[in-house]
Amino acid sequence: MFTNKTPWIILLVLWMIGSTWWHVCKIKQLCVDDLPSSTTLPTVAMPSLIIADGDRFRLDMAGNFSFAKSGANANMSALGGSLDSLTAYLKTTGRTMEIRGYYASTEANTSSFPNLGLARAEGIKQYLVQQGVPAASLTTKGVLQDDLTFTAAGDSLYGGLNFVFDGADSASPVDTTLTDLTTDTTSTATAPATETVAAGITEAGLAAKEKFTTVFEPIDLYFPLGEANYIKTPETAKFFKEAVAYLSTHKDKKLVLTGYTDNSGPDDVNLRLSRDRANQVKARLRQSGISPDQIVTDAKGEANPKASNDTREGRKANRRVMVVVK
């Protein structure tokens, strides 16, 4: 009698197994191998990062920066390495580098900067400055570029930054996803330059060229790359000695400090930088004997260049603080 029931028992067991599989794998779709193909998102090729200064320096990264869509903070975990060699190069060679940040018109700018690209570039600049890179050796630019590499989900940007050394545009590789630069926030100076600057001159050389005649004739102060203290010379010492003596007996007169920059970077950033330079000099003069009420600061940004911004030496000459008694 039991033998006659065996086939039915086997069929019942098979039916139970089949029903369980159908419920788990087909209805609830909990079997990994049977997940619908639509759940697999297509992969996006992430452009690698190359930073180069002609044949003098090259850094190849396996990965790249990434940003959340409409985000200004870079994710550096996907770089596949560190930027230590770049920071060491910038600290020891005195080379200047422009950081270009890119953004798409579909992204929202929630930063305090004029555009999201500039915010991204400024974020990396601040990181490099924190690593010891002189701030004066870094400029930033924001560029609108709609042909950017986003993830398949569209929520993250791969790349978004490019690094160009001064005078090395043709030698610095540009990310192939960032070829059509449609908007450039760098502006030109508002007045023609008047002075010819010798090739290869340093900030110390520019400072040495300044001659004191009278406190009523302007004299320019220059700064070592990345430093807040101006370069002191016998001529600047004469100027401030005479200025202290004169202002102490002429309380209605002022010592005017006017900061200037070169034309690298957006107007508003340059204006802020030129004001910072003037304020740095004012802070150094607090113990000179000049009343703080008699020190006035002004900021001109890239306006009224002293020399042409087309050369590295000219840009050095334009990064200055002019002092005069009025």
C-alpha positions as CSV (number, residue, x, y, z in Angstrom):
1,M,0.0,0.0,0.0
2,F,2.9,2.4,0.8
3,T,4.5,1.6,-2.5
4,N,1.4,2.8,-4.3
5,K,1.6,6.2,-2.6
6,T,5.3,6.8,-3.2
7,P,4.9,8.5,-6.6
8,W,2.3,10.9,-5.1
9,I,4.5,11.8,-2.2
10,I,7.4,12.5,-4.7
11,L,5.1,14.7,-6.8
12,L,3.9,16.6,-3.7
13,V,7.5,17.3,-2.6
14,L,8.4,18.5,-6.1
15,W,5.4,20.7,-6.2
16,M,6.2,22.2,-2.9
17,I,9.8,22.9,-4.0
18,G,8.6,24.4,-7.3
19,S,6.1,26.6,-5.6
20,T,8.6,27.9,-3.1
21,W,11.1,28.7,-5.9
22,W,8.4,30.5,-7.9
23,H,7.3,32.6,-4.9
24,V,10.9,33.5,-3.9
25,C,12.6,34.0,-7.3
26,K,9.8,35.1,-9.6
27,I,7.3,36.9,-7.4
28,K,9.6,38.5,-4.8
29,Q,12.7,38.4,-7.2
30,L,15.1,37.5,-4.4
31,C,17.2,35.2,-6.4
32,V,20.4,37.1,-7.4
33,D,20.9,35.4,-10.7
34,D,17.3,36.2,-11.8
35,L,17.4,40.0,-11.1
36,P,16.1,41.9,-14.2
37,S,18.8,43.3,-16.4
38,S,17.4,46.8,-16.0
39,T,18.8,47.0,-12.5
40,T,22.3,47.1,-13.9
41,L,23.3,50.6,-14.7
42,P,25.7,51.2,-17.6
43,T,29.2,52.2,-16.4
44,V,30.8,55.5,-17.2
45,A,34.4,55.7,-18.2
46,M,36.1,58.0,-15.6
47,P,38.7,60.3,-17.2
48,S,42.1,60.0,-15.5
49,L,43.8,63.1,-14.2
50,I,47.1,64.3,-15.6
51,I,48.8,67.5,-14.3
52,A,51.9,68.6,-16.2
53,D,54.3,71.5,-16.5
54,G,55.8,70.9,-19.8
55,D,58.7,68.5,-19.5
56,R,59.6,69.8,-16.0
57,F,56.8,68.0,-14.0
58,R,54.2,65.4,-14.6
59,L,51.7,63.7,-12.3
60,D,49.5,60.9,-13.6
61,M,46.7,59.8,-11.4
62,A,44.8,56.6,-11.9
63,G,41.5,58.3,-10.9
64,N,40.2,61.8,-10.8
65,F,38.2,64.3,-8.7
66,S,34.5,64.0,-8.4
67,F,31.7,66.3,-7.4
68,A,28.1,65.9,-6.5
69,K,25.9,67.5,-9.0
70,S,25.6,71.2,-8.1
71,G,28.2,70.6,-5.4
72,A,31.3,72.6,-4.8
73,N,33.3,70.3,-2.6
74,A,35.7,67.9,-4.3
75,N,35.8,64.2,-3.5
76,M,39.5,63.3,-3.5
77,S,39.1,59.6,-2.5
78,A,38.8,58.5,-6.1
79,L,42.1,60.1,-7.2
80,G,44.0,56.9,-6.7
81,G,46.9,58.7,-5.0
82,S,48.0,61.9,-3.4
83,L,48.9,65.4,-4.6
84,D,52.0,65.5,-2.5
85,S,54.4,65.7,-5.5
86,L,52.4,68.6,-6.9
87,T,52.5,70.6,-3.7
88,A,56.2,69.9,-3.3
89,Y,56.9,71.1,-6.9
90,L,54.9,74.3,-6.4
91,K,56.6,75.0,-3.0
92,T,60.1,74.6,-4.3
93,T,60.1,76.0,-7.8
94,G,58.1,79.2,-7.6
95,R,56.0,78.2,-10.6
96,T,52.5,79.7,-10.9
97,M,49.5,77.6,-11.7
98,E,45.9,78.3,-12.7
99,I,43.2,76.0,-11.4
100,R,40.2,75.8,-13.8
101,G,36.9,74.7,-12.4
102,Y,34.1,73.5,-14.8
103,Y,30.4,73.5,-14.4
104,A,27.3,72.7,-16.5
105,S,24.3,75.0,-17.1
106,T,22.1,72.3,-15.6
107,E,23.8,72.6,-12.2
108,A,22.6,75.0,-9.5
109,N,25.1,77.4,-7.9
110,T,24.5,77.5,-4.2
111,S,28.0,78.8,-3.4
112,S,29.0,82.4,-2.6
113,F,31.1,82.6,-5.8
114,P,29.9,83.9,-9.1
115,N,29.7,80.5,-10.6
116,L,30.1,76.8,-9.5
117,G,33.2,76.3,-11.5
118,L,35.0,79.1,-9.7
119,A,33.8,77.6,-6.3
120,R,35.2,74.2,-7.2
121,A,38.6,75.8,-8.3
122,E,38.8,77.9,-5.1
123,G,38.1,74.8,-2.9
124,I,41.1,73.0,-4.4
125,K,43.2,76.2,-4.1
126,Q,42.5,76.4,-0.4
127,Y,43.4,72.7,0.0
128,L,46.8,73.3,-1.7
129,V,47.4,76.5,0.4
130,Q,46.8,74.4,3.5
131,Q,49.5,72.0,2.3
132,G,52.0,74.9,2.2
133,V,51.6,76.0,-1.4
134,P,52.0,79.9,-1.6
135,A,48.6,81.4,-2.2
136,A,50.2,83.9,-4.6
137,S,51.3,81.1,-6.9
138,L,47.7,79.9,-7.5
139,T,45.0,81.6,-9.6
140,T,41.5,80.3,-10.3
141,K,39.0,80.5,-13.1
142,G,35.4,79.2,-13.6
143,V,34.4,77.8,-17.0
144,L,31.0,76.9,-18.3
145,Q,31.1,73.5,-20.1
146,D,28.0,71.5,-20.8
147,D,29.9,68.5,-22.2
148,L,30.9,67.1,-18.8
149,T,31.2,63.5,-17.7
150,F,28.4,62.7,-15.2
151,T,27.6,59.3,-13.8
152,A,24.9,57.2,-15.4
153,A,22.5,58.3,-12.7
154,G,23.4,61.9,-13.4
155,D,24.1,62.7,-9.7
156,S,27.9,63.0,-9.8
157,L,30.5,64.7,-11.9
158,Y,33.8,63.0,-12.8
159,G,36.8,65.4,-13.3
160,G,35.6,69.0,-13.3
161,L,39.1,70.5,-12.7
162,N,42.1,71.3,-14.9
163,F,45.5,72.6,-13.9
164,V,47.5,74.9,-16.2
165,F,50.9,76.2,-15.4
166,D,51.9,79.8,-16.3
167,G,53.3,79.8,-19.8
168,A,52.7,76.1,-20.3
169,D,49.2,76.0,-21.8
170,S,50.3,74.1,-24.9
171,A,52.3,71.6,-22.8
172,S,49.7,70.9,-20.2
173,P,47.3,68.1,-21.1
174,V,43.6,69.1,-21.0
175,D,40.9,66.6,-20.1
176,T,39.4,65.5,-23.3
177,T,35.9,66.0,-21.9
178,L,36.6,69.7,-21.4
179,T,37.5,70.9,-24.9
180,D,34.9,73.5,-25.7
181,L,35.4,76.4,-23.3
182,T,32.4,78.5,-23.8
183,T,32.7,81.0,-20.9
184,D,35.8,82.5,-19.4
185,T,35.5,84.6,-16.3
186,T,39.0,86.1,-16.6
187,S,38.9,89.7,-17.5
188,T,41.5,92.1,-18.9
189,A,43.0,95.2,-17.2
190,T,41.2,98.5,-17.6
191,A,44.2,100.6,-18.5
192,P,47.3,100.2,-20.7
193,A,50.6,99.3,-19.1
194,T,53.5,101.7,-19.3
195,E,56.6,100.0,-18.0
196,T,58.9,97.5,-19.6
197,V,60.1,94.8,-17.2
198,A,63.4,92.9,-17.6
199,A,63.1,89.2,-18.4
200,G,63.7,86.9,-15.5
201,I,63.4,89.6,-12.8
202,T,62.2,88.5,-9.4
203,E,60.1,90.3,-6.8
204,A,63.3,91.2,-4.9
205,G,64.7,92.7,-8.1
206,L,61.5,94.8,-8.6
207,A,61.7,96.0,-5.1
208,A,65.3,97.0,-5.5
209,K,64.4,99.2,-8.5
210,E,62.1,101.4,-6.5
211,K,63.7,104.7,-5.5
212,F,62.7,107.1,-2.8
213,T,62.4,110.8,-3.8
214,T,59.7,112.2,-1.5
215,V,56.8,110.9,0.5
216,F,54.5,112.6,-2.0
217,E,55.8,110.4,-4.8
218,P,54.4,106.9,-4.8
219,I,56.7,104.0,-4.1
220,D,55.7,100.3,-4.8
221,L,56.1,97.5,-2.3
222,Y,56.6,93.9,-3.5
223,F,56.1,90.6,-1.7
224,P,58.1,87.3,-1.8
225,L,55.9,84.7,-3.5
226,G,53.3,83.5,-1.0
227,E,54.4,85.8,1.9
228,A,52.6,88.6,3.7
229,N,55.6,90.8,4.5
230,Y,56.7,93.2,1.9
231,I,60.4,93.2,0.8
232,K,62.2,95.9,2.8
233,T,65.0,97.9,1.0
234,P,67.0,101.0,2.0
235,E,64.6,103.0,-0.2
236,T,61.5,101.8,1.5
237,A,63.2,102.4,4.9
238,K,63.8,106.0,3.9
239,F,60.2,106.4,2.7
240,F,58.7,105.2,5.9
241,K,61.1,107.2,8.1
242,E,60.2,110.4,6.3
243,A,56.5,109.5,6.3
244,V,56.4,108.9,10.1
245,A,58.1,112.2,10.7
246,Y,55.8,114.1,8.4
247,L,52.6,112.6,9.5
248,S,53.4,113.1,13.2
249,T,53.2,116.9,12.6
250,H,50.5,116.9,9.9
251,K,47.6,115.1,11.4
252,D,45.3,116.1,8.5
253,K,47.5,114.1,6.0
254,K,47.1,110.4,5.3
255,L,49.3,107.5,4.2
256,V,47.4,105.8,1.4
257,L,48.1,102.1,0.7
258,T,46.6,100.9,-2.7
259,G,46.7,97.2,-3.5
260,Y,46.9,95.8,-7.1
261,T,47.0,92.4,-8.7
262,D,47.7,91.0,-12.2
263,N,44.8,90.1,-14.5
264,S,44.7,86.4,-13.5
265,G,41.4,85.4,-12.1
266,P,37.9,87.0,-11.9
267,D,37.5,90.7,-11.1
268,D,35.9,90.3,-7.7
269,V,38.6,87.8,-6.5
270,N,41.3,90.2,-7.7
271,L,39.7,93.1,-6.0
272,R,39.5,91.2,-2.7
273,L,43.1,90.0,-3.1
274,S,44.4,93.6,-3.7
275,R,42.5,94.8,-0.6
276,D,44.1,92.0,1.5
277,R,47.5,93.0,0.4
278,A,47.0,96.6,1.3
279,N,45.6,95.6,4.7
280,Q,48.6,93.3,5.3
281,V,50.9,96.3,4.9
282,K,48.7,98.4,7.2
283,A,48.9,95.7,9.9
284,R,52.7,95.8,9.7
285,L,52.7,99.6,10.1
286,R,50.8,99.7,13.4
287,Q,54.0,99.9,15.4
288,S,55.8,102.4,13.1
289,G,54.5,105.4,15.0
290,I,51.9,106.4,12.4
291,S,48.4,106.8,13.9
292,P,46.0,104.1,12.6
293,D,43.6,106.9,11.7
294,Q,46.2,108.3,9.3
295,I,46.5,105.0,7.3
296,V,44.0,104.5,4.5
297,T,43.7,101.4,2.4
298,D,42.4,101.2,-1.1
299,A,42.0,98.3,-3.6
300,K,42.2,98.5,-7.4
301,G,42.4,94.8,-8.3
302,E,43.8,94.4,-11.8
303,A,43.1,98.0,-12.8
304,N,45.9,100.4,-13.8
305,P,48.6,97.8,-14.5
306,K,52.2,98.9,-14.1
307,A,53.4,96.5,-16.8
308,S,52.0,94.2,-19.4
309,N,50.1,91.1,-18.1
310,D,51.3,89.2,-21.2
311,T,54.5,88.2,-19.5
312,R,55.3,86.5,-16.2
313,E,57.6,89.4,-15.2
314,G,54.9,91.9,-16.1
315,R,52.4,90.1,-13.9
316,K,55.0,90.2,-11.0
317,A,55.3,93.9,-11.4
318,N,51.5,94.4,-11.2
319,R,51.2,92.4,-7.9
320,R,52.1,95.3,-5.6
321,V,51.0,97.8,-3.0
322,M,51.6,101.5,-3.8
323,V,52.2,103.8,-0.9
324,V,52.1,107.6,-0.9
325,V,51.3,110.5,1.5
326,K,48.3,112.7,0.5
